[in-house]
Amino acid sequence: MNKSELIEALAEEMHVPLRDASSAVTTILDAMGDALANGESIEIRGFGSFVVKEYDSYFGRNPKTGEKIKVKPKKLPFFKVGKELKERVNESAD
């Protein structure tokens, strides 16, 4: 499912125009992105949680030249699936 499909599903389920559903989805995703950019975590009970993991700098190797290079420290968003979602996905696999 992509963003457009999510908007269509919301509009259909809530019986609202696509424009309103698009605005709602965009607002939610923007708020989540802003929270993660500020280093905050997001927990949606029954679905999962989003956290920002920090990685220290390290030395890597350029695959073309084999030269050692220093990789800068970075922060990456990480999703941890919730128990209910995990169970729901596992049930559908049977």
N, CA, C and O atoms as a DFTB+ gen file, in Angstrom:
376 C
 N C O
     1  1       0.854      -1.173       0.000
     2  2       0.000       0.000       0.000
     3  2       0.898       1.233       0.000
     4  3       1.834       1.336       0.792
     5  1       0.599       2.157      -0.892
     6  2       1.350       3.401      -0.917
     7  2       0.479       4.536      -0.365
     8  3      -0.657       4.306       0.051
     9  1       1.011       5.748      -0.364
    10  2       0.311       6.879       0.229
    11  2      -1.036       7.130      -0.457
    12  3      -2.032       7.388       0.219
    13  1      -1.077       7.057      -1.778
    14  2      -2.328       7.293      -2.519
    15  2      -3.385       6.257      -2.156
    16  3      -4.559       6.589      -1.988
    17  1      -2.963       5.004      -2.036
    18  2      -3.901       3.946      -1.670
    19  2      -4.406       4.130      -0.238
    20  3      -5.568       3.852       0.056
    21  1      -3.535       4.595       0.640
    22  2      -3.929       4.870       2.019
    23  2      -4.978       5.987       2.050
    24  3      -5.969       5.896       2.774
    25  1      -4.752       7.030       1.266
    26  2      -5.706       8.149       1.207
    27  2      -7.054       7.660       0.688
    28  3      -8.097       8.017       1.237
    29  1      -7.040       6.850      -0.360
    30  2      -8.289       6.319      -0.919
    31  2      -9.017       5.445       0.090
    32  3     -10.238       5.531       0.215
    33  1      -8.282       4.603       0.813
    34  2      -8.893       3.736       1.821
    35  2      -9.517       4.556       2.944
    36  3     -10.611       4.238       3.412
    37  1      -8.829       5.604       3.378
    38  2      -9.355       6.472       4.436
    39  2     -10.615       7.189       3.970
    40  3     -11.601       7.262       4.704
    41  1     -10.582       7.716       2.756
    42  2     -11.745       8.425       2.215
    43  2     -12.953       7.503       2.126
    44  3     -14.071       7.896       2.458
    45  1     -12.717       6.272       1.673
    46  2     -13.814       5.315       1.544
    47  2     -14.357       4.892       2.901
    48  3     -15.571       4.846       3.098
    49  1     -13.459       4.583       3.842
    50  2     -13.867       4.118       5.169
    51  2     -14.595       5.203       5.965
    52  3     -15.572       4.922       6.660
    53  1     -14.116       6.433       5.858
    54  2     -14.674       7.534       6.657
    55  2     -15.745       8.329       5.906
    56  3     -16.347       9.246       6.466
    57  1     -15.983       7.975       4.634
    58  2     -16.967       8.669       3.802
    59  2     -16.683      10.176       3.745
    60  3     -17.568      11.003       3.968
    61  1     -15.434      10.501       3.442
    62  2     -15.021      11.905       3.293
    63  2     -14.415      12.082       1.903
    64  3     -13.970      11.111       1.291
    65  1     -14.397      13.318       1.402
    66  2     -13.783      13.562       0.092
    67  2     -12.281      13.225       0.109
    68  3     -11.626      13.296       1.148
    69  1     -11.765      12.862      -1.056
    70  2     -10.338      12.543      -1.176
    71  2      -9.464      13.694      -0.684
    72  3      -8.424      13.462      -0.068
    73  1      -9.878      14.924      -0.951
    74  2      -9.104      16.095      -0.539
    75  2      -8.934      16.133       0.984
    76  3      -7.849      16.423       1.488
    77  1     -10.022      15.836       1.709
    78  2      -9.954      15.841       3.173
    79  2      -9.100      14.676       3.685
    80  3      -8.317      14.836       4.621
    81  1      -9.257      13.519       3.069
    82  2      -8.462      12.361       3.471
    83  2      -6.988      12.608       3.194
    84  3      -6.131      12.241       3.998
    85  1      -6.691      13.228       2.062
    86  2      -5.305      13.546       1.721
    87  2      -4.704      14.505       2.733
    88  3      -3.557      14.344       3.149
    89  1      -5.474      15.491       3.122
    90  2      -5.011      16.461       4.111
    91  2      -4.731      15.776       5.451
    92  3      -3.734      16.074       6.108
    93  1      -5.612      14.860       5.851
    94  2      -5.439      14.161       7.125
    95  2      -4.189      13.284       7.095
    96  3      -3.393      13.309       8.034
    97  1      -4.013      12.518       6.036
    98  2      -2.850      11.632       5.933
    99  2      -1.563      12.449       5.899
   100  3      -0.593      12.106       6.575
   101  1      -1.548      13.526       5.117
   102  2      -0.358      14.374       5.020
   103  2      -0.024      14.998       6.372
   104  3       1.145      15.065       6.754
   105  1      -1.039      15.450       7.090
   106  2      -0.831      16.051       8.410
   107  2      -0.221      15.040       9.379
   108  3       0.711      15.361      10.117
   109  1      -0.750      13.823       9.371
   110  2      -0.233      12.785      10.265
   111  2       1.212      12.437       9.925
   112  3       2.065      12.367      10.810
   113  1       1.483      12.220       8.635
   114  2       2.844      11.855       8.235
   115  2       3.833      12.992       8.492
   116  3       4.973      12.743       8.885
   117  1       3.405      14.238       8.274
   118  2       4.275      15.385       8.563
   119  2       4.590      15.475      10.053
   120  3       5.730      15.735      10.438
   121  1       3.570      15.258      10.890
   122  2       3.769      15.322      12.340
   123  2       4.717      14.213      12.796
   124  3       5.568      14.435      13.658
   125  1       4.569      13.024      12.221
   126  2       5.449      11.913      12.574
   127  2       6.879      12.201      12.113
   128  3       7.832      11.952      12.851
   129  1       7.027      12.721      10.906
   130  2       8.351      13.058      10.398
   131  2       9.019      14.131      11.235
   132  3      10.214      14.047      11.518
   133  1       8.253      15.146      11.635
   134  2       8.803      16.216      12.475
   135  2       9.249      15.676      13.828
   136  3      10.309      16.046      14.333
   137  1       8.433      14.795      14.413
   138  2       8.785      14.221      15.715
   139  2      10.083      13.424      15.611
   140  3      10.966      13.561      16.458
   141  1      10.201      12.596      14.583
   142  2      11.420      11.798      14.412
   143  2      12.626      12.696      14.135
   144  3      13.719      12.433      14.637
   145  1      12.437      13.750      13.345
   146  2      13.527      14.676      13.049
   147  2      14.018      15.378      14.316
   148  3      15.185      15.757      14.410
   149  1      13.118      15.547      15.289
   150  2      13.484      16.172      16.568
   151  2      13.997      15.159      17.586
   152  3      14.240      15.504      18.742
   153  1      14.162      13.906      17.154
   154  2      14.707      12.881      18.040
   155  2      13.689      12.227      18.950
   156  3      14.054      11.459      19.841
   157  1      12.415      12.521      18.737
   158  2      11.368      11.932      19.565
   159  2      10.999      10.554      19.031
   160  3      11.239      10.246      17.864
   161  1      10.418       9.733      19.888
   162  2       9.924       8.440      19.442
   163  2       8.400       8.527      19.313
   164  3       7.758       9.400      19.897
   165  1       7.845       7.602      18.537
   166  2       6.405       7.568      18.306
   167  2       5.930       6.169      18.629
   168  3       6.494       5.191      18.139
   169  1       4.896       6.064      19.452
   170  2       4.333       4.756      19.784
   171  2       2.858       4.738      19.422
   172  3       2.080       5.569      19.890
   173  1       2.484       3.782      18.584
   174  2       1.089       3.594      18.217
   175  2       0.697       2.211      18.734
   176  3       1.061       1.190      18.150
   177  1      -0.042       2.194      19.825
   178  2      -0.394       0.933      20.498
   179  2      -1.051      -0.039      19.528
   180  3      -1.942       0.333      18.765
   181  1      -0.607      -1.268      19.567
   182  2      -1.154      -2.304      18.720
   183  2      -0.558      -2.326      17.320
   184  3      -0.789      -3.271      16.566
   185  1       0.198      -1.306      16.965
   186  2       0.803      -1.236      15.633
   187  2       2.315      -1.353      15.707
   188  3       2.913      -2.238      15.095
   189  1       2.926      -0.447      16.466
   190  2       4.377      -0.484      16.615
   191  2       4.913       0.856      17.075
   192  3       4.160       1.767      17.417
   193  1       6.231       0.953      17.075
   194  2       6.859       2.195      17.505
   195  2       7.985       2.572      16.548
   196  3       8.658       1.719      15.969
   197  1       8.160       3.862      16.407
   198  2       9.222       4.421      15.591
   199  2      10.202       5.115      16.522
   200  3       9.798       5.917      17.364
   201  1      11.464       4.818      16.381
   202  2      12.495       5.463      17.177
   203  2      13.634       5.882      16.254
   204  3      13.758       5.389      15.133
   205  1      14.455       6.790      16.740
   206  2      15.634       7.207      15.998
   207  2      16.837       6.539      16.644
   208  3      17.089       6.716      17.836
   209  1      17.575       5.776      15.860
   210  2      18.786       5.127      16.359
   211  2      19.989       5.932      15.886
   212  3      20.062       6.355      14.733
   213  1      20.926       6.131      16.802
   214  2      22.146       6.867      16.468
   215  2      23.286       5.881      16.260
   216  3      23.484       4.954      17.046
   217  1      24.019       6.101      15.197
   218  2      25.163       5.255      14.873
   219  2      26.432       6.098      14.906
   220  3      26.471       7.188      14.334
   221  1      27.469       5.596      15.573
   222  2      28.748       6.289      15.637
   223  2      29.453       6.216      14.294
   224  3      29.091       5.423      13.424
   225  1      30.459       7.053      14.143
   226  2      31.256       6.981      12.920
   227  2      32.093       5.696      12.953
   228  3      32.381       5.147      14.016
   229  1      32.466       5.243      11.775
   230  2      33.275       4.035      11.671
   231  2      34.061       4.080      10.363
   232  3      33.806       4.916       9.496
   233  1      34.997       3.186      10.242
   234  2      35.764       3.113       9.004
   235  2      35.173       2.020       8.124
   236  3      34.963       0.888       8.560
   237  1      34.913       2.390       6.879
   238  2      34.408       1.447       5.896
   239  2      35.400       1.354       4.754
   240  3      36.494       1.915       4.816
   241  1      35.014       0.655       3.731
   242  2      35.894       0.466       2.588
   243  2      35.138       0.782       1.302
   244  3      34.012       0.326       1.103
   245  1      35.770       1.569       0.433
   246  2      35.200       1.854      -0.869
   247  2      35.237       0.556      -1.685
   248  3      36.317       0.012      -1.912
   249  1      34.073       0.047      -2.132
   250  2      34.066      -1.243      -2.822
   251  2      34.800      -1.232      -4.164
   252  3      35.280      -2.273      -4.611
   253  1      34.893      -0.075      -4.806
   254  2      35.587      -0.006      -6.098
   255  2      37.098       0.009      -5.940
   256  3      37.818      -0.699      -6.644
   257  1      37.575       0.836      -4.995
   258  2      39.026       1.021      -4.868
   259  2      39.633       0.256      -3.703
   260  3      40.842       0.030      -3.673
   261  1      38.804      -0.145      -2.740
   262  2      39.326      -0.819      -1.560
   263  2      39.901       0.161      -0.542
   264  3      40.399      -0.246       0.508
   265  1      39.831       1.447      -0.855
   266  2      40.367       2.484       0.031
   267  2      39.526       2.583       1.304
   268  3      38.298       2.513       1.250
   269  1      40.206       2.748       2.471
   270  2      39.497       2.941       3.734
   271  2      38.934       4.354       3.757
   272  3      39.624       5.313       3.411
   273  1      37.678       4.476       4.167
   274  2      37.060       5.793       4.300
   275  2      36.347       5.871       5.647
   276  3      35.897       4.863       6.191
   277  1      36.258       7.084       6.165
   278  2      35.562       7.287       7.430
   279  2      34.098       7.624       7.127
   280  3      33.802       8.556       6.380
   281  1      33.205       6.852       7.716
   282  2      31.776       7.083       7.558
   283  2      31.326       7.951       8.729
   284  3      31.600       7.643       9.889
   285  1      30.630       9.041       8.404
   286  2      30.188       9.992       9.431
   287  2      29.134       9.355      10.338
   288  3      28.434       8.428       9.931
   289  1      29.029       9.861      11.571
   290  2      27.946       9.378      12.444
   291  2      26.609       9.736      11.812
   292  3      26.506      10.723      11.083
   293  1      25.589       8.938      12.089
   294  2      24.287       9.212      11.485
   295  2      23.161       8.763      12.398
   296  3      23.354       7.983      13.331
   297  1      21.991       9.278      12.100
   298  2      20.759       8.896      12.795
   299  2      19.818       8.326      11.750
   300  3      19.670       8.889      10.665
   301  1      19.181       7.207      12.077
   302  2      18.246       6.580      11.152
   303  2      16.963       6.208      11.874
   304  3      17.013       5.756      13.018
   305  1      15.802       6.390      11.223
   306  2      14.553       5.953      11.835
   307  2      14.480       4.430      11.818
   308  3      14.965       3.784      10.890
   309  1      13.878       3.876      12.842
   310  2      13.766       2.432      13.000
   311  2      12.346       2.118      13.451
   312  3      11.814       2.788      14.336
   313  1      11.732       1.109      12.851
   314  2      10.378       0.695      13.218
   315  2      10.432      -0.649      13.934
   316  3      11.060      -1.596      13.460
   317  1       9.767      -0.715      15.075
   318  2       9.651      -1.977      15.810
   319  2       8.169      -2.346      15.827
   320  3       7.341      -1.608      16.361
   321  1       7.850      -3.484      15.242
   322  2       6.463      -3.916      15.123
   323  2       5.878      -4.247      16.492
   324  3       6.561      -4.798      17.355
   325  1       4.601      -3.903      16.680
   326  2       3.912      -4.194      17.920
   327  2       3.392      -5.626      17.957
   328  3       3.269      -6.282      16.923
   329  1       3.094      -6.094      19.144
   330  2       2.664      -7.483      19.345
   331  2       1.387      -7.803      18.563
   332  3       1.311      -8.843      17.907
   333  1       0.393      -6.928      18.625
   334  2      -0.877      -7.189      17.947
   335  2      -0.708      -7.256      16.438
   336  3      -1.292      -8.126      15.791
   337  1       0.076      -6.357      15.869
   338  2       0.309      -6.364      14.428
   339  2       1.080      -7.613      14.014
   340  3       0.782      -8.232      12.992
   341  1       2.066      -7.968      14.815
   342  2       2.861      -9.174      14.529
   343  2       1.958     -10.410      14.499
   344  3       2.065     -11.243      13.599
   345  1       1.067     -10.521      15.494
   346  2       0.152     -11.655      15.553
   347  2      -0.818     -11.646      14.372
   348  3      -1.118     -12.695      13.800
   349  1      -1.302     -10.468      14.012
   350  2      -2.241     -10.343      12.891
   351  2      -1.591     -10.770      11.573
   352  3      -2.218     -11.449      10.759
   353  1      -0.350     -10.376      11.367
   354  2       0.377     -10.746      10.148
   355  2       0.640     -12.242      10.132
   356  3       0.502     -12.883       9.091
   357  1       1.012     -12.798      11.261
   358  2       1.289     -14.238      11.343
   359  2       0.029     -15.072      11.114
   360  3       0.094     -16.142      10.509
   361  1      -1.110     -14.588      11.594
   362  2      -2.369     -15.306      11.401
   363  2      -2.760     -15.332       9.931
   364  3      -3.295     -16.331       9.451
   365  1      -2.499     -14.240       9.209
   366  2      -2.873     -14.179       7.803
   367  2      -1.972     -15.038       6.938
   368  3      -2.323     -15.347       5.799
   369  1      -0.808     -15.431       7.459
   370  2       0.125     -16.262       6.696
   371  2      -0.299     -17.726       6.684
   372  3       0.184     -18.510       5.868
   373  1      -1.202     -18.091       7.589
   374  2      -1.648     -19.502       7.668
   375  2      -2.688     -19.834       6.630
   376  3      -3.158     -20.970       6.568
